[in-house]
Amino acid sequence: MIAAVAVRWADIGNRTDISARKIKVMNVANLDRKIKVGILGASGYTGAELVRLLLRHPDVEIAFLTAERHAGQPLGKVFPHLAGYDLPVLMHIDEVEWPGVDVDCVFCALPHGTTQEIVRGLLHATGHSAVDELIVETREDLISALQTRVKVIDLSADFRLEDTETYARWYGHDHYAPELQKHAVYGLPEYNRDAIARADLVACPGCYPTAVLLALRPLLAAGQLDADDLIIDAKSGVSGAGRGLKQANLFCEVAEGIHPYGVAAHRHAPEIEQELSKVAGHGLTVNFTPHLIPMNRGELVTAYVRMTGGATAADLRATLDAAYADEPFVRVLPEGEVAATRQVRGSNYCNISVFDDRIRGRAIVIAAIDNLVKGSSGQAVQNMNLMYGFDETAALLQAPLFP
């Protein structure tokens, strides 16, 4: 174990001589100990959901939890539903003596833009792993003395977009860790399982892209859809906007109504396009409009598609059935059954249904997920299971909650 670190925050400027380091796959499934994980941003909805799920994991111990405004408080005071569990007290991220923390995996549930700076240190980007004593002088050096076995699972958008110029255009600032972007693996387990298992840094997909990709990717890959005619209508519960105080999310602003937002400008659009373009074989642009629904959690995506090659809705359903026959968390519903958020609430499942449109040659594909579970924290745990050689379903098989 590396010696304890002395921490100070003298701002000596950003370091640019950075190169990412590849780390061997670590399989601890057969070890006689649990892996230790930390959660950065545990006071948000996705952070709390990570805790809820990991408390049930047989091979995980939660080593530390960070928060900003709630540092020094027990998590049960911030989230009463998590009271009574033996959990670390929330601490400010600056208070963590990183080399002194024996940790295997770090979940980053931080605001967009924050994780890029943190992860530069987490993956030894500054090359201090062999140093006996290290002075941490900037946030870019924050976790640079951790052991090389540490892996990072990021729940923000910081590493989802492969092209850093595209990221800058959509998120309004330059990418803070472009040298690491090429090492990030897109964390959609159903399609990136092998790469996730070998990864040091996994970028969990956004909630909308998760539902859209699970519904449409196999159909585009099979050549059954016109890639230039994809209309995606999406609806999400208010928790998808995070826990921060925002006027648009106040009860009187949200209750008893529904409204679109990010019209023709939502940041999940380029993520959807990036992944669908890979299977379409060329760049594409989707018509994507999200809506805010007055409910706590849940997400429903309705895609209006034009079929090709004489395909029918029954053909699309058969393709989806074949694609997900062995997948533990994707369920293709029988003909006539409609996917709904109440079917998946609190679970890591994605339900998909397909219908013929009344317009000849078109179909309607519907996908429902829980935005906080399969759309975020549950998928992050699923990725962790793959990265450490655990049963992929560990801590994730709870049945949906209804009513």
Secondary structure, DSSP 4 states (H G I P E B T S, - for coil): -PPPPEE---------------------TTSSS-EEEEEETTTSHHHHHHHHHHTT-TTEEEEEEE-STTTTS-HHHHSGGGTTS--PPPB-GGG--GGGS--SEEEE---TTHHHHHHHHHTTTT--TT-SS-EE-SGGGTTTTS-TT-EEEE-SSTTT-S-HHHHHHHHSS--S-HHHHTT-EE--HHHHHHHHHH-SEEEPPPHHHHHHHHHHHHHHHTT-EEEEEEEEEEEE-GGGG-SS--GGGSHHHHTT--EE-STTT-THHHHHHHHHHHHHTS----EEEEEE-SSSS-EEEEEEEEE-TT--HHHHHHHHHHHTTT-SSEEEPPTT----GGGTTTSS-EEEEEEE-SSTTEEEEEEEE-TTIIIIIHHHHHHHHHHTT--TTTT--PPPP--
